[in-house]
Amino acid sequence: MMSNCCQKKCIAPKYKDPDLNKGEAVCIDRCVAKYMEIHDRIGKKLTAMSQQDEATVKKIQAQMQQQQK
């Protein structure tokens, strides 16, 4: 997915040289860096949301146990 996105963004569909030129290489480096940064941010956000959900479930369970007593 990342490689396809960055390739489409940075490399022209028709090319003659099998090697990347400097502009293409820089574009790909930046594209990959942005992708990885977003991937990291999303992972941290999902982890935080999961921990918050877990805490909420534990709180509800504790309240239910107190009500049953």
C-alpha positions in Angstrom: 0.0 0.0 0.0 2.6 2.5 1.0 4.9 1.6 -1.8 2.1 1.9 -4.4 1.0 5.3 -3.0 4.5 6.7 -3.0 5.4 5.2 -6.4 2.3 6.8 -8.0 3.0 10.1 -6.3 6.8 10.3 -7.0 7.5 8.3 -10.2 6.1 9.1 -13.6 4.2 6.1 -15.2 6.5 6.2 -18.3 10.2 6.3 -17.6 13.4 5.5 -19.5 16.0 5.2 -16.8 15.8 2.2 -14.5 17.4 4.1 -11.6 15.6 6.7 -9.6 16.7 10.3 -10.2 17.5 12.5 -7.2 14.1 14.2 -7.2 12.3 10.9 -7.3 14.4 9.5 -4.5 13.8 12.6 -2.3 10.1 12.4 -3.0 9.9 8.7 -2.0 12.0 9.4 1.1 9.6 12.1 2.2 6.5 10.1 1.2 7.6 7.1 3.3 8.5 9.3 6.2 5.1 10.9 6.2 3.4 7.5 5.9 5.4 6.1 8.8 4.7 9.2 10.9 0.9 9.0 10.3 1.0 5.2 10.9 2.7 5.9 14.3 0.2 8.6 15.2 -2.8 6.4 14.4 -1.3 3.5 16.3 -0.8 5.7 19.4 -4.3 7.1 19.1 -5.9 3.6 18.8 -3.9 2.4 21.8 -5.1 5.3 23.9 -8.7 4.8 22.8 -8.4 1.1 23.6 -7.0 1.8 27.1 -9.8 4.3 27.7 -12.4 1.8 26.6 -10.9 -0.8 28.9 -11.0 1.6 31.8 -14.6 2.5 31.2 -15.6 -1.2 31.0 -13.8 -1.9 34.3 -15.6 1.1 35.9 -19.0 -0.1 34.7 -18.2 -3.6 36.0 -17.3 -2.3 39.4 -20.5 -0.2 39.5 -22.5 -3.3 38.6 -20.8 -5.4 41.3 -21.6 -2.7 43.9 -25.2 -2.6 42.9 -25.5 -6.4 43.2 -24.4 -6.3 46.8 
